[in-house]
Protein backbone atom coordinates (compact mmCIF):
# COMPACT_ATOMS: atom_id res chain seq x y z
CA UNK A 1 0.00 0.00 0.00
CA UNK A 2 1.38 3.35 -1.01
CA UNK A 3 1.02 5.89 1.81
CA UNK A 4 3.13 8.59 0.26
CA UNK A 5 1.12 11.60 -0.87
CA UNK A 6 1.44 12.45 -4.53
CA UNK A 7 3.68 15.45 -5.18
CA UNK A 8 2.17 18.76 -6.19
CA UNK A 9 2.37 18.91 -10.00
CA UNK A 10 3.12 22.65 -10.01
CA UNK A 11 5.96 22.21 -7.53
CA UNK A 12 7.29 19.22 -9.45
CA UNK A 13 7.21 21.16 -12.74
CA UNK A 14 8.88 24.21 -11.15
CA UNK A 15 11.64 22.04 -9.64
CA UNK A 16 12.30 20.28 -12.93
CA UNK A 17 12.29 23.54 -14.86
CA UNK A 18 14.79 25.08 -12.42
CA UNK A 19 17.08 22.05 -12.72
CA UNK A 20 16.84 22.14 -16.50
CA UNK A 21 17.52 25.88 -16.43
CA UNK A 22 20.69 25.35 -14.39
CA UNK A 23 21.92 22.59 -16.69
CA UNK A 24 21.21 24.58 -19.83
CA UNK A 25 23.00 27.65 -18.48
CA UNK A 26 26.06 25.63 -17.44
CA UNK A 27 26.13 23.92 -20.82
CA UNK A 28 25.79 27.21 -22.70
CA UNK A 29 28.62 28.69 -20.61
CA UNK A 30 30.86 25.66 -21.19
CA UNK A 31 30.26 25.67 -24.96
CA UNK A 32 30.78 29.41 -25.13
CA UNK A 33 34.02 29.26 -23.14
CA UNK A 34 35.39 26.46 -25.31
CA UNK A 35 34.59 28.30 -28.54
CA UNK A 36 35.82 31.61 -27.14
CA UNK A 37 39.06 30.11 -25.80
CA UNK A 38 39.86 28.37 -29.07
CA UNK A 39 39.15 31.46 -31.15
CA UNK A 40 41.05 33.84 -28.86
CA UNK A 41 43.99 31.45 -28.67
CA UNK A 42 44.18 31.26 -32.45
CA UNK A 43 43.83 35.03 -32.77
CA UNK A 44 46.64 35.69 -30.31
CA UNK A 45 48.89 33.10 -31.96
CA UNK A 46 48.08 34.54 -35.39
CA UNK A 47 48.84 38.05 -34.19
CA UNK A 48 52.13 36.97 -32.66
CA UNK A 49 53.04 35.17 -35.87
CA UNK A 50 52.11 38.22 -38.00
CA UNK A 51 54.24 40.51 -35.87
CA UNK A 52 57.20 38.16 -35.75
CA UNK A 53 59.32 37.29 -32.78
CA UNK A 54 62.51 39.20 -33.46
CA UNK A 55 61.34 42.76 -33.86
CA UNK A 56 58.33 44.61 -32.53
CA UNK A 57 55.91 46.21 -34.93
CA UNK A 58 55.92 49.90 -35.55
CA UNK A 59 53.80 52.03 -33.23
CA UNK A 60 50.97 52.42 -35.74
CA UNK A 61 50.88 48.73 -36.64
CA UNK A 62 51.14 47.69 -33.00
CA UNK A 63 48.22 49.86 -31.93
CA UNK A 64 46.15 48.85 -34.93
CA UNK A 65 46.77 45.17 -34.31
CA UNK A 66 46.07 45.51 -30.58
CA UNK A 67 42.85 47.46 -31.09
CA UNK A 68 41.55 45.15 -33.79
CA UNK A 69 42.42 42.11 -31.68
CA UNK A 70 40.58 43.65 -28.70
CA UNK A 71 37.57 44.44 -30.90
CA UNK A 72 37.38 40.88 -32.23
CA UNK A 73 37.78 39.42 -28.74
CA UNK A 74 35.04 41.75 -27.47
CA UNK A 75 32.71 40.72 -30.31
CA UNK A 76 33.37 37.03 -29.66
CA UNK A 77 32.78 37.54 -25.95
CA UNK A 78 29.41 39.14 -26.69
CA UNK A 79 28.38 36.57 -29.30
CA UNK A 80 29.48 33.36 -27.62
CA UNK A 81 29.30 34.16 -23.89
CA UNK A 82 27.18 37.14 -22.92
CA UNK A 83 24.32 36.92 -25.42
CA UNK A 84 23.53 33.21 -24.81
CA UNK A 85 23.85 33.76 -21.06
CA UNK A 86 21.39 36.67 -21.18
CA UNK A 87 18.92 34.68 -23.29
CA UNK A 88 18.74 32.11 -20.51
CA UNK A 89 18.66 34.58 -17.63
CA UNK A 90 15.48 33.25 -16.00
CA UNK A 91 13.50 30.00 -16.23
CA UNK A 92 10.68 32.00 -17.86
CA UNK A 93 12.94 32.80 -20.79
CA UNK A 94 13.96 29.15 -21.08
CA UNK A 95 10.30 28.12 -21.24
CA UNK A 96 9.69 30.71 -23.96
CA UNK A 97 12.69 29.43 -25.95
CA UNK A 98 11.41 25.85 -25.65
CA UNK A 99 8.07 27.02 -27.04
CA UNK A 100 9.84 28.78 -29.92
CA UNK A 101 11.84 25.68 -30.81
CA UNK A 102 8.89 23.28 -30.85
CA UNK A 103 5.14 23.57 -31.08
CA UNK A 104 3.77 22.81 -27.62
CA UNK A 105 0.68 25.04 -28.09
CA UNK A 106 1.93 27.38 -25.36
CA UNK A 107 1.65 24.64 -22.72
CA UNK A 108 5.19 25.01 -21.35
CA UNK A 109 4.89 28.77 -20.93
CA UNK A 110 1.44 28.42 -19.38
CA UNK A 111 2.66 25.78 -16.93
CA UNK A 112 5.64 27.90 -15.96
CA UNK A 113 3.44 30.94 -15.42
CA UNK A 114 0.89 28.93 -13.45
CA UNK A 115 3.64 27.72 -11.14
CA UNK A 116 5.06 31.20 -10.71
CA UNK A 117 1.72 33.01 -10.33
CA UNK A 118 -0.53 30.51 -8.63
CA UNK A 119 -2.93 33.27 -7.50
CA UNK A 120 -3.86 33.96 -11.11
CA UNK A 121 -5.47 30.54 -11.64
CA UNK A 122 -7.37 29.51 -8.50
CA UNK A 123 -8.42 25.95 -8.11
N, C-alpha and C positions, 0 to 999 in steps of 0.2 A: 504494500500500500504506500502510495506516494503522499507524504505529509508536507512536502515542501510547497510553499505557495508559488504560483507562477509569477515570474518577474513582470514588472510593469513594461509594456511594449515601448512606451515613449522613452523611459529611462534606458532600456536596452538599446534602442536605436541611437539615442544621444551618445551613449558610451561607445558604441561601435563606430559612429561617425567621428568622434573625437580621436579614437585610436587610429582610424584610417587617415584622418587629417594629419596626425603626428607622423605617421609612416610616409605619407606622400610628401610632406615638407622635408623630412630628412632625406628622402630619395632625390627630390628636386635639388636640394643643396649639394648632395654628394655628386650628382651628375654635373651640376653647374661647376663645382670646384674642379672636377676632373677635366672638363672641357677647357675651363679658364686656365688651369695650371699648364695644360699641354700647349695651348695657344700662346700664353705669355712666355713660357719657356722657349718655344720656337722663335718668337719675336725677339727676345733678348739675345738668343744665340745668333739669329740672323743679323741683328744690329751689330753685335760684336764682330761678326765675320765681315760685314760691310765696311766697318771702320778699320779693321785690321789691328793686329796686336802690337806692331812696332811703333807706330806713330799715332798720335791723337788726331782727330779731325780738326779742321779749322773751326774757329769760333762759330761762324754762321752755320756750317754743316752740323756741328755738334749740337747746337741749340735746336736746329730744325729736326734732327733725328730724335733728340730727347723729347721735344714737344709732340711730334707725331707719334712716337712710341707711347707716350702718356695718354694721348687722345685715343689711340686704338685700345689700350688697356682699359681706359675708362669706358669706352663703348662696349667692350666685351664684358666688363663687370656689370654694366647695366643689363645687357641682353641675356647673359647666361646666369647671373646670380640674383640681382635685385628685382628684375621684372617678374621672373617666375616665383620668387619668394613673396612678392606683394600680391600676386594673383591668388595665392593660397593663404592669405593672411588669417582668415577666420574660417571655421567650418561651414558657415553659410555660403561663402564664396566657392568652397569645394563642392557643395551640393549643387550650386548653380552650374559649375563647370561640368559636373557629371550629367546634368540635364542637357547641357549643350552638346555633349559628345554622343549621347544616345537618347532615343525617344522614350522617356518614361512617363509621358503625359503629365508632367509636373508633379509626380508623386514624391520624388525625393525631396524637392524643395518644400512641398507642403508638409511632409513628415518632419523635416528639420524645423520648420517654422512652428509647427504644432508642439514640438518638444520644447522649443525655446519660449514660446508665448502660449502657455497652456490656458491662460485666462481668456484667450480669444475664442477658443472652441470648448465651451463647457460640455460636460457629459462624457 
